Amino acid sequence: MESKIPLVPVGRNCRAGYCINASFFVACGNIPEIDLPSYTALRDRPEANWHKKTIRDAIGKKFTIKLPKVLLLGDSISLGYRESVRENLRGVMQVYYPPENGRMAAYTFRALYEWSRDYAWSRDTALVYWNNGLWDVARIFGDEPQTPLPEYENLIGRTYRRLKYLFPKAQIIFATTTPVLEETNSEALSRYNADIDRYNEAAARIVMESGGIVHDLHGAKNFYPPEAYQDGTHFKPQVYQFIAKAVSDLLLRLANN
């Protein structure tokens, strides 16, 4: 039941010039996205009673297509690419995410309780793609990073374990924090790439030691040129499309392994 349906043109294997019963339209009634009567309603005739109750109950329902489930978690960078990832994987994987920004590591860790409760997330989720970092390294009014590095390390480890508890079958993927344009920093809010490098290194070590996977969204030095940004932190739409393709390709490879 979970095997892929081979899609071939009508007439490929049939010698008839046309379908006398138009049977190639009949199964449309069982496809969830198409609003048509079921197979048995289209095919059976009450006066003929061709389908007994057992068969009528079996083929009088919509198909249930079991697609691998993928959960996306993260900050505003994730918000920039997640809808495109869902579109890229439509019909192949079921992609879902909370309707808000995951912000800093402490926020995501705490919000997992409400999100998993309020949105009835499935425990058979196959992949969780997650990141936190930009809010954690932020320096407000010239202070130290909002989340001190030891606390960030602790939260990354605890979040990983919380995700494994909520989704015991899932492979956890952590995405590294993307770089920023430091020249856009202000006294009120600043981020530094040296901090991002330290936090990425710590998170990657903890996730890999825990058995997870690290996806390098940060890239090599100067991977994102200044013209890729719409501000000092966030990217232009075409760059988010580029990131979404990289995320989608990774998720597809992992799901097919």
Summary of the structure (lengths in Angstrom):
residues: 257
radius of gyration: 24.2
end to end distance: 19.6
largest distance: 81.6
contacts: 712
relative contact order: 0.12
helix: 44%
strand: 11%
